[in-house]
Amino acid sequence: MSTHPSRPSYAAVLRIPHARRAFMSALTARLSYGTVAPALLLSVTGATGSYAVSGAVLALFGAMTVFLMPYRALLIDRHGPRRALLPMSALYGALLCALAALTWRPGAPSAAIAGAAALAGACAPPLGPTMRALWAELAPDRALLQRAYSLDGVAEELLYVSGPALVGALIGVAPPAAAILLSAALVVGGTCVFVTSPALPGPRPGPGGGRRGPLRGLLAPVAVALGTGLALSGVDLLALAFASEGSYDTALVPWVLGALSAGSAVGGLVNGAVAWRASARVRLCGFAVALGLVIAVAGLAPGLWTFTGAMALAGAFIAPALTTAYLLADETVPEDSRTQAGAWVNMAVNAGSSGGALVTGLLIGRFPLELCFLAAGVTAATAAAVAAAARAGAGDASRREGPREAASR
């Protein structure tokens, strides 16, 4: 790798015409996803008096949001963000308002709450993939696009840190359901400003929407995103188990996880600033292997402060791995499938996050903690092996097809 004096800066990303308005409005709308989960958890628990019901509602909402995301992204690729995002955000906001009304006071029927949550999740607009597809339109230069994706990834991570804090401040003066209304206002208001930005492209001529199939060639970025999500969701529980087993104050665990997030933010910014000579595929595998190795040995840390340092180091590979996965996905698909490609990577991260917590919870207590850390690390490294195998398979296919067919992709 090397740095280059003419390498575009992060300020250059925001100086792209109309980029600042589109980015800030998209971030405002995406903040809704940082506030809605804690808002739902608190309001449903208060309305039903049951943690089991609130957990089931949150899982249902999350599953509908995550697993239907590629299909909502297909609508955006097909009809353009202006036509598709506004109806989605309006319907999503209306359903969140219905959820707020249902959970404002105790005694709401659980089935009605679950149904509204499922419908809301099914309509959630894929704002992150849409913004990343827009970055690819605005920054055709790959070095500038790498910066843009890194900036976007770090900003998104900060939203998921600030969202719960915002909910905590609001419920100090209002019922928890008010935080659901806040989530609705953020997504509808932010989306309305976003879709009026001159930066957004109009509908594409022709059938559009991935006529050549967005899944082709996405195995490597999707596999690494899935492995990263699996490993990281397990780390949250493993950090708590490490503190408990070592007789440390568990109140320090949020600081440990904060070090993980801080490392990710720093790693993301550094990754965007480096002029990499290696291809995106090679970097993707390298970041996933490095993440897996650090997590695997973190369980051997002799104390909590050493463990915190290991978590910060692990974090330094998170944002680079995910940013590179999005970059590779964008390189792989046709222009009219960019939103879908980003949505598949996004879905893989979130699906991994859900599954990893479940699996790690089953492992802790049944096996030594060091083995649990090793299992989490192996998950990320295995994803890198899958990505490398996909790369080799793509190379073999290109050689069989010949240069003309490979170039036509």
Kinemage of the C-alpha trace (Angstrom):
@kinemage 1
@onewidth
@group {chain A} dominant
@subgroup {mainchain}
@vectorlist {calphas} color= white
{ca met a 1} P 0.000 0.000 0.000
{ca ser a 2} L 1.002 3.616 -0.355
{ca thr a 3} L -0.289 7.084 0.197
{ca his a 4} L -0.373 9.557 -2.651
{ca pro a 5} L -0.176 13.344 -2.384
{ca ser a 6} L -3.000 13.842 -4.878
{ca arg a 7} L -5.290 11.397 -3.099
{ca pro a 8} L -8.735 12.984 -2.614
{ca ser a 9} L -9.597 14.046 0.921
{ca tyr a 10} L -12.780 13.471 2.904
{ca ala a 11} L -13.539 17.153 2.393
{ca ala a 12} L -13.416 16.506 -1.355
{ca val a 13} L -16.184 13.944 -0.918
{ca leu a 14} L -18.453 16.541 0.667
{ca arg a 15} L -17.542 19.080 -2.005
{ca ile a 16} L -19.111 16.931 -4.719
{ca pro a 17} L -22.062 18.970 -6.061
{ca his a 18} L -25.241 18.296 -4.023
{ca ala a 19} L -23.541 15.497 -2.060
{ca arg a 20} L -23.716 17.239 1.305
{ca arg a 21} L -27.479 17.772 1.148
{ca ala a 22} L -28.162 14.218 0.036
{ca phe a 23} L -25.789 12.701 2.611
{ca met a 24} L -27.061 14.718 5.589
{ca ser a 25} L -30.720 14.098 4.755
{ca ala a 26} L -30.037 10.372 4.283
{ca leu a 27} L -28.234 10.260 7.638
{ca thr a 28} L -31.199 11.971 9.285
{ca ala a 29} L -33.545 9.339 7.882
{ca arg a 30} L -31.139 6.503 8.766
{ca leu a 31} L -30.970 7.736 12.370
{ca ser a 32} L -34.486 6.312 12.618
{ca tyr a 33} L -32.982 2.822 12.501
{ca gly a 34} L -30.763 3.707 15.450
{ca thr a 35} L -33.744 4.865 17.530
{ca val a 36} L -36.507 2.478 16.530
{ca ala a 37} L -35.143 -0.744 18.108
{ca pro a 38} L -34.717 0.604 21.676
{ca ala a 39} L -37.973 2.560 21.281
{ca leu a 40} L -39.870 -0.604 20.327
{ca leu a 41} L -38.262 -2.640 23.084
{ca leu a 42} L -39.175 -0.141 25.800
{ca ser a 43} L -42.648 0.755 24.567
{ca val a 44} L -43.796 -2.826 23.891
{ca thr a 45} L -42.459 -3.992 27.254
{ca gly a 46} L -44.334 -1.178 28.982
{ca ala a 47} L -47.546 -1.842 27.061
{ca thr a 48} L -47.623 -5.619 27.474
{ca gly a 49} L -45.615 -6.123 30.647
{ca ser a 50} L -43.804 -9.015 28.979
{ca tyr a 51} L -40.168 -9.200 27.931
{ca ala a 52} L -40.989 -12.297 25.883
{ca val a 53} L -43.562 -10.391 23.815
{ca ser a 54} L -41.259 -7.408 23.308
{ca gly a 55} L -38.419 -9.703 22.250
{ca ala a 56} L -40.673 -11.532 19.793
{ca val a 57} L -41.982 -8.248 18.343
{ca leu a 58} L -38.465 -6.894 17.950
{ca ala a 59} L -37.294 -10.119 16.285
{ca leu a 60} L -40.268 -10.073 13.911
{ca phe a 61} L -39.687 -6.429 13.023
{ca gly a 62} L -35.972 -7.082 12.467
{ca ala a 63} L -36.544 -10.175 10.330
{ca met a 64} L -38.998 -8.397 8.030
{ca thr a 65} L -36.675 -5.387 7.776
{ca val a 66} L -33.580 -7.424 6.970
{ca phe a 67} L -34.758 -10.310 4.804
{ca leu a 68} L -37.057 -8.268 2.560
{ca met a 69} L -34.490 -5.517 2.025
{ca pro a 70} L -33.156 -6.832 -1.329
{ca tyr a 71} L -36.683 -6.900 -2.735
{ca arg a 72} L -37.386 -3.329 -1.653
{ca ala a 73} L -34.031 -2.390 -3.193
{ca leu a 74} L -35.179 -4.042 -6.432
{ca leu a 75} L -38.094 -1.579 -6.554
{ca ile a 76} L -35.657 1.321 -6.179
{ca asp a 77} L -33.395 0.050 -8.957
{ca arg a 78} L -36.424 -0.495 -11.156
{ca his a 79} L -38.402 2.715 -10.559
{ca gly a 80} L -35.780 5.125 -9.218
{ca pro a 81} L -35.372 6.370 -5.627
{ca arg a 82} L -37.756 9.304 -6.049
{ca arg a 83} L -40.693 7.127 -7.057
{ca ala a 84} L -39.997 4.211 -4.713
{ca leu a 85} L -38.647 5.758 -1.515
{ca leu a 86} L -41.449 8.234 -0.827
{ca pro a 87} L -44.285 5.655 -0.714
{ca met a 88} L -42.118 3.286 1.344
{ca ser a 89} L -41.174 5.922 3.907
{ca ala a 90} L -44.740 7.262 4.140
{ca leu a 91} L -46.176 3.799 4.745
{ca tyr a 92} L -43.375 2.900 7.146
{ca gly a 93} L -43.884 6.141 9.085
{ca ala a 94} L -47.654 5.598 9.251
{ca leu a 95} L -47.195 2.080 10.626
{ca leu a 96} L -44.729 3.360 13.236
{ca cys a 97} L -47.357 5.923 14.278
{ca ala a 98} L -49.854 3.063 14.609
{ca leu a 99} L -47.366 1.192 16.792
{ca ala a 100} L -46.906 4.285 18.950
{ca ala a 101} L -50.680 4.587 19.369
{ca leu a 102} L -51.001 0.900 20.282
{ca thr a 103} L -48.220 1.035 22.880
{ca trp a 104} L -48.899 4.478 24.357
{ca arg a 105} L -50.790 2.926 27.298
{ca pro a 106} L -50.721 -0.547 28.896
{ca gly a 107} L -53.151 -3.201 27.786
{ca ala a 108} L -52.589 -3.281 24.031
{ca pro a 109} L -53.285 -6.659 22.325
{ca ser a 110} L -50.027 -8.413 21.550
{ca ala a 111} L -51.255 -9.738 18.202
{ca ala a 112} L -52.057 -6.229 16.937
{ca ile a 113} L -48.646 -4.941 18.028
{ca ala a 114} L -46.875 -7.870 16.340
{ca gly a 115} L -48.859 -7.406 13.124
{ca ala a 116} L -48.103 -3.675 12.947
{ca ala a 117} L -44.417 -4.312 13.669
{ca ala a 118} L -44.197 -6.959 10.935
{ca leu a 119} L -45.849 -4.679 8.369
{ca ala a 120} L -43.612 -1.769 9.363
{ca gly a 121} L -40.499 -3.897 8.948
{ca ala a 122} L -41.689 -5.047 5.527
{ca cys a 123} L -41.939 -1.405 4.364
{ca ala a 124} L -38.706 -0.042 5.888
{ca pro a 125} L -36.938 1.943 3.125
{ca pro a 126} L -33.392 0.716 2.339
{ca leu a 127} L -31.763 4.111 2.815
{ca gly a 128} L -28.214 2.848 3.393
{ca pro a 129} L -28.000 0.863 0.131
{ca thr a 130} L -29.659 3.739 -1.739
{ca met a 131} L -27.124 6.243 -0.423
{ca arg a 132} L -24.216 3.962 -1.292
{ca ala a 133} L -25.601 3.510 -4.809
{ca leu a 134} L -25.834 7.294 -5.062
{ca trp a 135} L -22.195 7.649 -3.941
{ca ala a 136} L -21.235 5.372 -6.844
{ca glu a 137} L -23.109 7.722 -9.197
{ca leu a 138} L -21.576 10.871 -7.717
{ca ala a 139} L -17.989 9.598 -7.381
{ca pro a 140} L -17.034 7.561 -10.445
{ca asp a 141} L -13.354 7.861 -9.446
{ca arg a 142} L -12.607 4.728 -7.395
{ca ala a 143} L -10.305 6.523 -4.949
{ca leu a 144} L -12.979 9.123 -4.212
{ca leu a 145} L -15.632 6.404 -3.954
{ca gln a 146} L -13.508 4.517 -1.418
{ca arg a 147} L -13.356 7.689 0.669
{ca ala a 148} L -17.097 8.204 0.323
{ca tyr a 149} L -17.906 4.641 1.405
{ca ser a 150} L -15.535 4.906 4.379
{ca leu a 151} L -17.114 8.185 5.475
{ca asp a 152} L -20.585 6.700 5.042
{ca gly a 153} L -19.717 3.601 7.055
{ca val a 154} L -18.225 5.529 9.973
{ca ala a 155} L -21.187 7.924 10.042
{ca glu a 156} L -23.638 5.023 10.028
{ca glu a 157} L -21.871 3.392 12.955
{ca leu a 158} L -22.111 6.644 14.915
{ca leu a 159} L -25.864 6.709 14.256
{ca tyr a 160} L -26.278 3.351 15.992
{ca val a 161} L -24.360 4.709 18.987
{ca ser a 162} L -26.219 8.030 19.208
{ca gly a 163} L -29.686 6.594 18.498
{ca pro a 164} L -30.141 4.771 21.836
{ca ala a 165} L -28.727 7.794 23.683
{ca leu a 166} L -31.341 9.990 21.989
{ca val a 167} L -34.103 7.575 22.997
{ca gly a 168} L -32.807 7.550 26.571
{ca ala a 169} L -32.955 11.346 26.724
{ca leu a 170} L -36.481 11.454 25.271
{ca ile a 171} L -38.059 8.866 27.576
{ca gly a 172} L -36.878 10.932 30.534
{ca val a 173} L -39.621 13.432 29.677
{ca ala a 174} L -42.123 11.426 27.592
{ca pro a 175} L -43.576 7.892 27.308
{ca pro a 176} L -41.427 5.360 25.429
{ca ala a 177} L -43.926 5.357 22.560
{ca ala a 178} L -42.915 8.967 21.863
{ca ala a 179} L -39.553 7.605 20.716
{ca ile a 180} L -41.396 5.563 18.069
{ca leu a 181} L -43.014 8.788 16.858
{ca leu a 182} L -39.563 10.361 16.742
{ca ser a 183} L -38.364 7.461 14.584
{ca ala a 184} L -41.276 8.024 12.205
{ca ala a 185} L -40.585 11.760 11.973
{ca leu a 186} L -36.883 11.186 11.284
{ca val a 187} L -37.415 8.704 8.471
{ca val a 188} L -40.228 10.595 6.744
{ca gly a 189} L -38.636 14.024 7.090
{ca gly a 190} L -35.164 12.869 6.095
{ca thr a 191} L -36.452 10.890 3.120
{ca cys a 192} L -38.529 13.817 1.837
{ca val a 193} L -35.436 16.039 1.778
{ca phe a 194} L -33.301 13.237 0.322
{ca val a 195} L -35.547 12.514 -2.656
{ca thr a 196} L -35.726 16.206 -3.579
{ca ser a 197} L -31.945 16.435 -3.870
{ca pro a 198} L -30.755 17.243 -7.411
{ca ala a 199} L -28.079 14.567 -6.911
{ca leu a 200} L -30.581 11.719 -7.263
{ca pro a 201} L -30.794 10.131 -10.717
{ca gly a 202} L -34.124 9.743 -12.453
{ca pro a 203} L -35.637 6.414 -13.521
{ca arg a 204} L -33.405 4.406 -15.839
{ca pro a 205} L -34.634 3.728 -19.356
{ca gly a 206} L -35.576 0.178 -20.206
{ca pro a 207} L -36.554 -2.642 -17.845
{ca gly a 208} L -33.755 -1.875 -15.359
{ca gly a 209} L -33.699 -3.437 -11.951
{ca gly a 210} L -30.966 -5.968 -12.485
{ca arg a 211} L -31.987 -7.602 -15.739
{ca arg a 212} L -28.710 -9.559 -15.649
{ca gly a 213} L -29.125 -10.720 -12.090
{ca pro a 214} L -27.520 -8.883 -9.173
{ca leu a 215} L -26.495 -12.087 -7.383
{ca arg a 216} L -23.903 -13.026 -9.956
{ca gly a 217} L -20.478 -12.552 -8.433
{ca leu a 218} L -21.726 -11.358 -5.025
{ca leu a 219} L -20.685 -14.476 -3.111
{ca ala a 220} L -17.394 -13.010 -1.832
{ca pro a 221} L -18.731 -9.721 -0.358
{ca val a 222} L -21.885 -11.366 0.989
{ca ala a 223} L -19.892 -14.192 2.639
{ca val a 224} L -17.501 -11.776 4.365
{ca ala a 225} L -20.368 -9.543 5.477
{ca leu a 226} L -22.189 -12.557 6.919
{ca gly a 227} L -19.044 -13.831 8.676
{ca thr a 228} L -18.296 -10.383 10.085
{ca gly a 229} L -21.826 -10.040 11.441
{ca leu a 230} L -21.697 -13.518 12.998
{ca ala a 231} L -18.355 -12.859 14.687
{ca leu a 232} L -19.197 -9.393 15.983
{ca ser a 233} L -22.582 -10.206 17.487
{ca gly a 234} L -20.886 -12.995 19.380
{ca val a 235} L -18.208 -10.631 20.659
{ca asp a 236} L -20.824 -8.553 22.524
{ca leu a 237} L -21.806 -11.567 24.630
{ca leu a 238} L -18.230 -12.816 24.902
{ca ala a 239} L -17.088 -9.481 26.333
{ca leu a 240} L -19.716 -9.745 29.065
{ca ala a 241} L -18.725 -13.356 29.765
{ca phe a 242} L -15.027 -12.396 29.900
{ca ala a 243} L -15.717 -9.687 32.485
{ca ser a 244} L -17.941 -11.987 34.575
{ca glu a 245} L -15.527 -14.913 34.495
{ca gly a 246} L -12.630 -12.656 35.476
{ca ser a 247} L -14.633 -11.086 38.333
{ca tyr a 248} L -14.445 -7.632 36.750
{ca asp a 249} L -17.188 -5.057 37.133
{ca thr a 250} L -19.637 -5.709 34.306
{ca ala a 251} L -20.399 -1.983 34.213
{ca leu a 252} L -17.073 -1.683 32.361
{ca val a 253} L -18.323 -3.838 29.457
{ca pro a 254} L -19.893 -0.876 27.582
{ca trp a 255} L -16.461 0.772 27.618
{ca val a 256} L -14.948 -2.375 26.121
{ca leu a 257} L -17.555 -2.358 23.353
{ca gly a 258} L -16.959 1.363 22.954
{ca ala a 259} L -13.305 0.571 22.238
{ca leu a 260} L -14.484 -1.853 19.541
{ca ser a 261} L -16.597 0.890 17.940
{ca ala a 262} L -13.816 3.464 18.253
{ca gly a 263} L -11.364 1.075 16.619
{ca ser a 264} L -13.830 0.529 13.793
{ca ala a 265} L -14.225 4.280 13.231
{ca val a 266} L -10.457 4.829 13.147
{ca gly a 267} L -9.925 1.805 10.924
{ca gly a 268} L -12.604 2.994 8.526
{ca leu a 269} L -11.098 6.464 8.197
{ca val a 270} L -7.579 5.087 7.726
{ca asn a 271} L -8.784 2.570 5.159
{ca gly a 272} L -10.363 5.342 3.126
{ca ala a 273} L -7.173 7.396 3.268
{ca val a 274} L -4.839 4.670 1.977
{ca ala a 275} L -4.120 4.213 -1.722
{ca trp a 276} L -4.283 0.430 -1.831
{ca arg a 277} L -2.343 -1.433 -4.488
{ca ala a 278} L -4.059 -4.737 -3.751
{ca ser a 279} L -7.435 -5.370 -5.386
{ca ala a 280} L -10.667 -5.096 -3.430
{ca arg a 281} L -11.002 -8.903 -3.426
{ca val a 282} L -7.567 -9.399 -1.887
{ca arg a 283} L -8.140 -6.686 0.705
{ca leu a 284} L -11.521 -8.162 1.603
{ca cys a 285} L -9.977 -11.540 2.422
{ca gly a 286} L -7.095 -9.927 4.315
{ca phe a 287} L -9.363 -7.816 6.532
{ca ala a 288} L -11.590 -10.796 7.340
{ca val a 289} L -8.619 -13.002 8.258
{ca ala a 290} L -7.097 -10.274 10.432
{ca leu a 291} L -10.416 -9.736 12.220
{ca gly a 292} L -10.757 -13.461 12.847
{ca leu a 293} L -7.214 -13.820 14.194
{ca val a 294} L -7.577 -10.937 16.655
{ca ile a 295} L -10.912 -12.212 17.965
{ca ala a 296} L -9.565 -15.758 18.260
{ca val a 297} L -6.654 -14.704 20.498
{ca ala a 298} L -8.599 -12.055 22.461
{ca gly a 299} L -9.912 -14.737 24.809
{ca leu a 300} L -6.327 -15.371 25.961
{ca ala a 301} L -5.924 -11.793 27.230
{ca pro a 302} L -4.514 -11.766 30.800
{ca gly a 303} L -6.680 -8.883 31.986
{ca leu a 304} L -9.539 -6.565 31.097
{ca trp a 305} L -7.353 -3.708 29.845
{ca thr a 306} L -5.435 -6.025 27.529
{ca phe a 307} L -8.739 -7.415 26.384
{ca thr a 308} L -10.011 -3.881 25.708
{ca gly a 309} L -6.922 -3.205 23.587
{ca ala a 310} L -7.572 -6.412 21.636
{ca met a 311} L -11.155 -5.291 21.020
{ca ala a 312} L -9.965 -1.916 19.729
{ca leu a 313} L -7.567 -3.727 17.382
{ca ala a 314} L -10.349 -6.035 16.196
{ca gly a 315} L -12.522 -3.009 15.569
{ca ala a 316} L -9.866 -1.559 13.281
{ca phe a 317} L -10.699 -4.286 10.738
{ca ile a 318} L -14.509 -4.093 10.936
{ca ala a 319} L -15.237 -0.942 8.942
{ca pro a 320} L -12.521 -1.723 6.343
{ca ala a 321} L -13.968 -5.211 5.806
{ca leu a 322} L -17.525 -3.937 5.367
{ca thr a 323} L -16.524 -0.922 3.276
{ca thr a 324} L -14.520 -3.166 0.963
{ca ala a 325} L -17.444 -5.597 0.742
{ca tyr a 326} L -19.674 -2.756 -0.471
{ca leu a 327} L -17.013 -1.575 -2.921
{ca leu a 328} L -16.570 -5.068 -4.348
{ca ala a 329} L -20.320 -5.537 -4.637
{ca asp a 330} L -20.553 -2.254 -6.541
{ca glu a 331} L -17.750 -3.351 -8.892
{ca thr a 332} L -19.393 -6.697 -9.541
{ca val a 333} L -22.918 -5.776 -10.632
{ca pro a 334} L -24.361 -3.682 -13.484
{ca glu a 335} L -25.154 -0.046 -12.735
{ca asp a 336} L -28.893 -0.723 -12.621
{ca ser a 337} L -28.466 -3.221 -9.754
{ca arg a 338} L -26.277 -1.199 -7.380
{ca thr a 339} L -28.955 -0.702 -4.738
{ca gln a 340} L -29.767 -4.406 -4.697
{ca ala a 341} L -26.083 -5.346 -4.424
{ca gly a 342} L -25.641 -3.107 -1.386
{ca ala a 343} L -28.864 -4.469 0.096
{ca trp a 344} L -27.628 -8.076 -0.147
{ca val a 345} L -24.418 -7.141 1.688
{ca asn a 346} L -26.418 -5.193 4.272
{ca met a 347} L -28.792 -8.109 4.738
{ca ala a 348} L -25.867 -10.490 5.253
{ca val a 349} L -24.366 -8.303 8.004
{ca asn a 350} L -27.673 -8.029 9.861
{ca ala a 351} L -28.575 -11.672 9.421
{ca gly a 352} L -25.167 -12.630 10.777
{ca ser a 353} L -25.629 -10.300 13.730
{ca ser a 354} L -28.902 -12.009 14.634
{ca gly a 355} L -27.583 -15.549 14.235
{ca gly a 356} L -24.248 -14.957 15.929
{ca ala a 357} L -25.787 -13.802 19.193
{ca leu a 358} L -27.992 -16.903 19.315
{ca val a 359} L -25.162 -19.353 18.600
{ca thr a 360} L -22.727 -17.682 20.997
{ca gly a 361} L -25.348 -17.678 23.746
{ca leu a 362} L -25.657 -21.453 23.328
{ca leu a 363} L -21.877 -21.984 23.389
{ca ile a 364} L -21.078 -19.886 26.481
{ca gly a 365} L -21.249 -22.057 29.585
{ca arg a 366} L -20.978 -25.282 27.616
{ca phe a 367} L -17.402 -24.767 26.425
{ca pro a 368} L -14.363 -22.922 27.787
{ca leu a 369} L -14.455 -19.221 26.976
{ca glu a 370} L -11.215 -19.443 24.985
{ca leu a 371} L -12.881 -21.941 22.632
{ca cys a 372} L -15.869 -19.637 22.225
{ca phe a 373} L -13.549 -16.802 21.147
{ca leu a 374} L -11.781 -19.213 18.805
{ca ala a 375} L -15.117 -20.206 17.253
{ca ala a 376} L -16.030 -16.556 16.666
{ca gly a 377} L -12.648 -15.912 15.060
{ca val a 378} L -12.857 -18.999 12.866
{ca thr a 379} L -16.220 -17.765 11.594
{ca ala a 380} L -14.651 -14.600 10.156
{ca ala a 381} L -11.654 -16.509 8.775
{ca thr a 382} L -13.936 -19.084 7.142
{ca ala a 383} L -15.794 -16.267 5.404
{ca ala a 384} L -12.439 -15.108 4.009
{ca ala a 385} L -11.777 -18.635 2.704
{ca val a 386} L -15.178 -18.656 0.980
{ca ala a 387} L -14.400 -15.259 -0.571
{ca ala a 388} L -11.030 -16.512 -1.804
{ca ala a 389} L -12.643 -19.622 -3.280
{ca ala a 390} L -15.241 -17.446 -5.004
{ca arg a 391} L -12.443 -15.343 -6.456
{ca ala a 392} L -10.679 -18.447 -7.774
{ca gly a 393} L -13.923 -19.709 -9.259
{ca ala a 394} L -14.552 -16.371 -10.956
{ca gly a 395} L -11.055 -16.479 -12.437
{ca asp a 396} L -11.590 -20.001 -13.790
{ca ala a 397} L -14.920 -18.954 -15.320
{ca ser a 398} L -13.326 -15.934 -16.962
{ca arg a 399} L -10.586 -18.101 -18.477
{ca arg a 400} L -13.169 -20.556 -19.832
{ca glu a 401} L -15.293 -17.786 -21.340
{ca gly a 402} L -12.382 -15.930 -22.879
{ca pro a 403} L -11.502 -12.257 -22.710
{ca arg a 404} L -14.405 -10.978 -24.783
{ca glu a 405} L -17.113 -12.605 -22.660
{ca ala a 406} L -15.392 -11.691 -19.381
{ca ala a 407} L -15.031 -8.065 -20.441
{ca ser a 408} L -18.706 -7.834 -21.356
{ca arg a 409} L -19.744 -8.250 -17.742
